[in-house]
Structure formats: C-alpha cells, structure tokens
Amino acid sequence: MTAAAPQSDVVPALRLRGVGRRFGGVQAVQDVDLDVLHGERRAILGPNGAGKTTLFNLVAGDFPPSAGTIEVLGTDVTTLPARVRPALGLSRSYQKSRLFLGLSVVDNLYLALRGRRGGRFRMFKSRGDAELRDRARHAAEQVALGTEVDTPVGALSHGEQRQLEVAMAQVTDPKVIMLDEPASGLSRGERERLTELLM
C-alpha cells in the first residue's frame, strides 16, 4: 500500500495565479490567486461591478487576462481560445441566458454535447447523432425537464430555462463547472429546486 500524495503535489482542478484584466483605465480584476481542488465547491462573492463575471469570463476564455496565468486540470489555458476549454473539462453557465430560444430543449442539449466534442453542425445525421440525442434526453430528465424535451426553449418559464442551463453545463461530463448567478431571478421554490439539482 502506498501513502497518499501530500496535498501540495495534487494538481488542482482550477488554478489562477496573479490573474488580472484591464479595460482601458479600469482595473476590473486584479491579482487573483485561487486554487480549486477536485470535488471542492467555491463561491465568488461581491457586490455588483466587483468583477465576478469578468473573472468567470477570463477562466472560460471569453477574453484573455491582462496579467497572470490560468490552469485547468494542470493545463495552462491562459492563451487558449474559449472553444478549446470544454474539451479540457471546463463548463459554465452565464449570468444572462445564452440559450437558443427557437430550438427545443433537446436540441439545446444536443448542441452542447456536439460542441464539447469539437464537432461542427452538419445538415445530415451521423452515426453518433442518435447517441448524443439520447444523452440529451437523459440530461433533460435529470433536471426535471423530461416532459419538455420537444418544447421550444422560448416557451419555458425563467426557472425552467435556468434548469436547462444547469443541464447544459452538466451534460458534457465536465471536471470543472462554473455557474454564474444560477439562481438569479428565481422564486423561492425555484431556488430550492435548483439547489436540489446542484447537490
């Protein structure tokens, strides 16, 4: 039997060192150091305008940091584009919905899966499409949207759209999930349901 590795030798799921971002003369994020270990839950708290969403955007690659480094599962992603990060195990939701409102629940989940694999949209079905659609339906069921798989997302309530965003973050089997204000605008009952889903 071998001894467990000391904590300092464990590669964190997410590591930020000296991360900062300037927008002209405004320092939106400054000198952030953060380690998130596998299985850990962390919350980023602060008032409006404190830079929380900007920090998420930096980690997700929506724009590059002005300073510092970002590692996801031991890989330096500081200069990698956002489209590469999901394949490395990073997933996120956005503060403001980025769902395809004219498409169905299952179509939104299918596209999340397709994007995770780096696939491109094709006019014709491939062999893997049926498997991806089955996974998309299963993900909808996990967030209590199983009866809404064919419903256009624009017809869902705000709370159901938030549930779908959680499903889209989870369906790709990520190692790191970042949820940007997932309970924003939800009623007390919807918040309780969302908490159950996340737990």
C-alpha positions in Angstrom: 0.0 0.0 0.0 1.3 3.4 -0.9 0.8 6.6 1.1 -1.4 9.3 -0.3 0.4 12.1 -2.0 0.9 15.3 0.1 -1.7 18.0 -0.7 1.0 20.2 -2.3 1.6 17.5 -5.0 -2.1 17.4 -6.0 -2.9 19.2 -9.2 -5.9 21.4 -8.6 -8.9 21.3 -10.9 -8.5 25.1 -11.4 -5.5 27.3 -10.6 -5.3 31.1 -11.0 -2.1 33.0 -10.4 -1.9 36.8 -10.5 -4.9 37.0 -12.8 -6.0 40.5 -13.8 -7.9 42.3 -16.5 -7.9 45.9 -17.5 -10.4 47.6 -19.8 -8.6 50.8 -20.7 -8.1 52.7 -17.5 -10.4 50.4 -15.4 -8.9 47.5 -13.5 -11.8 45.1 -13.5 -9.9 42.2 -11.9 -6.6 42.4 -10.1 -4.1 39.9 -8.9 -6.4 36.9 -8.2 -4.8 33.8 -6.8 -7.1 30.8 -6.5 -6.9 27.0 -6.2 -10.0 24.8 -6.5 -9.3 21.2 -5.7 -11.2 18.3 -7.3 -14.6 17.9 -5.6 -14.4 21.3 -3.9 -17.2 23.9 -4.1 -16.3 27.6 -4.1 -18.4 30.7 -4.2 -17.2 34.1 -5.6 -19.0 36.8 -3.6 -19.0 40.5 -4.1 -21.3 43.5 -4.9 -22.4 44.3 -8.5 -19.5 45.5 -10.5 -16.9 43.8 -8.3 -15.6 41.7 -11.3 -17.2 38.3 -10.6 -18.5 37.7 -14.1 -15.3 39.2 -15.6 -13.3 36.6 -13.6 -15.6 33.8 -15.0 -15.1 35.2 -18.5 -11.3 35.1 -18.0 -11.4 31.5 -16.8 -13.7 30.4 -19.7 -11.6 32.2 -22.2 -14.3 34.7 -23.4 -11.4 37.2 -23.3 -7.8 37.0 -22.3 -6.4 38.2 -19.0 -4.1 41.3 -19.0 -1.9 39.6 -16.4 -1.4 36.2 -14.8 -2.0 32.5 -15.7 -5.0 30.2 -15.7 -4.7 26.4 -15.5 -7.5 23.9 -15.9 -6.6 20.4 -14.7 -2.9 21.1 -15.0 -3.1 22.6 -18.5 -2.1 26.2 -19.0 -5.1 27.7 -20.8 -4.2 31.3 -20.5 -3.8 31.9 -24.2 -6.1 29.1 -25.5 -9.4 30.1 -27.1 -12.7 29.6 -25.3 -13.8 26.8 -27.8 -10.9 24.6 -26.7 -11.7 24.7 -22.9 -14.8 22.5 -22.8 -12.8 19.6 -24.4 -10.4 20.0 -21.4 -13.2 19.5 -18.9 -14.4 23.1 -18.3 -18.1 24.0 -18.4 -20.0 27.1 -17.4 -23.3 28.9 -17.4 -23.8 32.6 -18.0 -25.4 35.3 -15.8 -27.6 36.2 -18.8 -29.2 33.4 -20.7 -27.4 32.2 -23.8 -29.9 29.6 -24.9 -31.3 29.1 -28.4 -34.9 30.1 -27.7 -36.3 29.0 -31.0 -34.9 25.5 -30.6 -36.2 22.7 -28.4 -34.8 21.6 -25.0 -33.3 18.5 -26.6 -31.8 20.5 -29.4 -30.0 22.9 -27.0 -28.6 19.9 -25.0 -27.6 18.2 -28.3 -25.7 21.2 -29.4 -23.9 21.5 -26.0 -22.8 17.9 -26.5 -21.8 18.4 -30.1 -19.7 21.5 -29.1 -18.0 19.6 -26.4 -16.7 17.0 -28.9 -15.5 19.8 -31.1 -18.0 18.8 -33.8 -19.4 21.0 -36.4 -23.1 21.3 -37.3 -23.9 19.2 -40.3 -27.0 19.1 -42.5 -27.1 15.3 -42.4 -27.2 12.9 -39.5 -24.2 11.0 -38.5 -23.9 7.6 -36.7 -23.2 9.4 -33.4 -26.2 11.7 -33.5 -28.7 9.2 -32.0 -26.4 8.5 -29.1 -26.0 12.3 -28.5 -29.7 12.9 -28.6 -30.3 10.0 -26.1 -27.8 11.6 -23.8 -29.5 15.0 -24.3 -32.9 13.5 -23.3 -31.4 11.8 -20.3 -29.9 15.2 -19.2 -33.3 16.8 -19.5 -34.9 14.2 -17.3 -32.2 14.7 -14.7 -33.2 18.4 -14.3 -37.0 17.6 -14.4 -37.5 18.7 -18.0 -38.1 15.2 -19.4 -41.7 16.1 -20.4 -40.4 19.3 -22.1 -37.8 17.8 -24.4 -39.6 18.9 -27.6 -40.8 22.3 -26.2 -39.2 25.4 -27.7 -37.0 26.9 -25.0 -38.6 30.3 -25.5 -41.9 28.8 -24.2 -40.2 27.6 -20.9 -40.5 29.6 -17.7 -37.5 31.5 -16.4 -36.9 28.8 -13.8 -37.1 26.1 -16.4 -34.6 27.9 -18.6 -32.2 28.1 -15.6 -32.7 24.3 -15.1 -31.8 23.8 -18.8 -28.6 25.9 -18.4 -27.6 23.7 -15.5 -28.3 20.6 -17.6 -26.2 22.1 -20.5 -23.3 22.7 -18.1 -23.6 19.1 -16.7 -24.3 17.1 -19.9 -20.7 17.4 -21.2 -19.4 15.5 -18.1 -17.1 18.4 -17.1 -14.4 18.2 -14.4 -15.0 21.9 -13.5 -18.4 23.6 -13.7 -18.7 27.4 -13.2 -22.2 28.7 -12.6 -22.6 32.5 -12.9 -25.6 33.5 -10.6 -27.6 30.4 -11.4 -30.5 31.4 -9.1 -30.8 35.0 -10.4 -34.5 35.9 -10.9 -35.8 32.7 -9.4 -38.7 32.3 -6.9 -38.0 30.7 -3.6 -39.5 27.4 -4.8 -37.4 27.5 -8.0 -34.3 28.3 -5.9 -35.0 25.2 -3.7 -35.4 23.0 -6.8 -32.2 24.4 -8.3 -30.3 23.7 -5.1 -31.5 20.1 -5.1 -30.4 19.8 -8.7 -26.9 21.1 -7.9 -26.5 19.0 -4.8 
